[in-house]
Amino acid sequence: MKQRIILDFGEFLLDAVLFDTPVAEKFARHLPYQVRLTQWGNELYGSIGKDLGAENPVPYIPAGGIAYTRQGNLVCIFFGQRPAWAVEHIGQIMENGWEKLTAGPAREALEIRLK
């Protein structure tokens, strides 16, 4: 069963789901996360401070995709950017909610919690 989560950017919330994968399940076990964000093109990323391992890294994540990489223990949110290296695709923002990330200033902080 897919785990429902909330991405809280302070100004707005985005609904998302985590996939049924071992890395996504490990990610969910440690919720909630407070993440300091960096923006690189159309990607936001920040450390969760936990090594969740690797299972099936992929070189492409669709817009709205949520990923994890053990290189820096980063959670990454993609909204048009390709990953710099293969990452674990662990979840997806619902519908086209990710489009809110393309407008306005760069986001600096994120809380990820269960819905």
VMD Tcl script that draws the C-alpha trace (Angstrom):
set ca {
  {0.00 0.00 0.00}
  {1.36 3.41 -0.94}
  {2.10 5.73 1.99}
  {0.51 9.21 1.77}
  {2.71 12.13 2.84}
  {2.57 15.92 3.01}
  {5.32 18.22 1.73}
  {4.97 21.39 3.81}
  {6.76 24.38 2.26}
  {5.24 26.82 4.78}
  {3.37 28.85 2.13}
  {1.63 25.79 0.74}
  {1.26 22.03 1.15}
  {1.66 19.35 -1.51}
  {0.14 15.87 -1.30}
  {2.40 13.03 -2.35}
  {2.72 9.25 -2.16}
  {5.67 7.05 -1.36}
  {6.10 3.93 -3.48}
  {6.24 0.37 -2.21}
  {10.02 -0.03 -2.35}
  {12.52 -0.92 0.39}
  {14.19 2.53 0.25}
  {10.81 4.34 0.35}
  {9.75 2.18 3.31}
  {12.95 3.08 5.19}
  {12.33 6.75 4.33}
  {8.80 6.52 5.79}
  {10.02 4.91 9.03}
  {11.98 8.05 9.94}
  {9.26 10.62 9.20}
  {8.90 13.51 9.90}
  {11.90 15.29 8.36}
  {12.90 18.94 8.62}
  {14.99 19.69 5.53}
  {17.07 22.76 4.65}
  {16.73 23.07 0.88}
  {19.06 24.04 -1.92}
  {17.75 24.69 -5.41}
  {19.64 23.59 -8.51}
  {17.73 24.44 -11.68}
  {14.36 22.75 -11.35}
  {15.35 20.53 -8.45}
  {15.18 21.05 -4.70}
  {17.33 18.91 -2.43}
  {18.50 18.66 1.15}
  {19.95 16.16 3.61}
  {17.73 13.97 5.75}
  {20.74 12.84 7.79}
  {20.03 9.13 7.29}
  {21.69 6.55 5.03}
  {18.81 4.53 3.57}
  {20.99 2.50 1.23}
  {20.41 1.91 -2.46}
  {18.30 -0.60 -4.32}
  {17.49 0.46 -7.87}
  {18.88 3.90 -8.81}
  {17.52 5.35 -12.05}
  {18.91 8.14 -14.27}
  {15.58 9.90 -14.90}
  {12.86 11.17 -12.56}
  {9.62 12.68 -13.96}
  {8.39 16.12 -12.92}
  {6.93 15.89 -9.43}
  {9.14 12.93 -8.60}
  {10.59 12.51 -5.12}
  {13.96 10.78 -4.95}
  {16.62 9.78 -2.45}
  {20.36 9.42 -2.94}
  {22.83 8.11 -0.40}
  {25.38 10.57 -1.87}
  {24.86 13.15 0.88}
  {21.75 11.34 2.21}
  {19.62 13.71 0.15}
  {15.92 13.86 -0.56}
  {15.40 15.43 -3.99}
  {12.26 16.88 -5.57}
  {12.32 17.19 -9.33}
  {10.16 19.59 -11.34}
  {11.89 19.61 -14.72}
  {15.54 18.86 -13.89}
  {17.34 15.60 -14.68}
  {19.34 14.06 -11.82}
  {23.10 14.67 -11.87}
  {23.49 10.93 -11.13}
  {21.19 7.94 -10.71}
  {18.86 8.23 -7.70}
  {16.16 6.14 -6.02}
  {12.67 7.19 -7.22}
  {10.75 6.85 -3.94}
  {7.58 8.85 -4.50}
  {5.50 11.26 -6.53}
  {3.70 14.54 -5.88}
  {-0.02 14.10 -6.62}
  {-1.46 15.40 -9.88}
  {0.31 18.57 -11.03}
  {0.92 20.03 -7.57}
  {4.65 20.24 -8.38}
  {3.89 23.16 -10.72}
  {3.68 25.41 -7.61}
  {7.45 24.89 -7.25}
  {8.16 26.61 -10.57}
  {6.73 29.97 -9.43}
  {8.06 32.42 -6.89}
  {11.32 32.47 -4.98}
  {13.48 29.44 -4.24}
  {12.17 27.39 -1.32}
  {14.51 27.20 1.67}
  {12.85 24.75 4.05}
  {10.58 21.74 3.92}
  {8.81 19.53 6.43}
  {7.90 16.05 5.20}
  {5.33 14.21 7.33}
  {2.66 11.52 7.17}
  {-0.75 12.53 5.93}
}
mol new
graphics top color blue
foreach p $ca { graphics top sphere $p radius 0.5 }
foreach p [lrange $ca 0 end-1] q [lrange $ca 1 end] { graphics top cylinder $p $q radius 0.2 }
display resetview
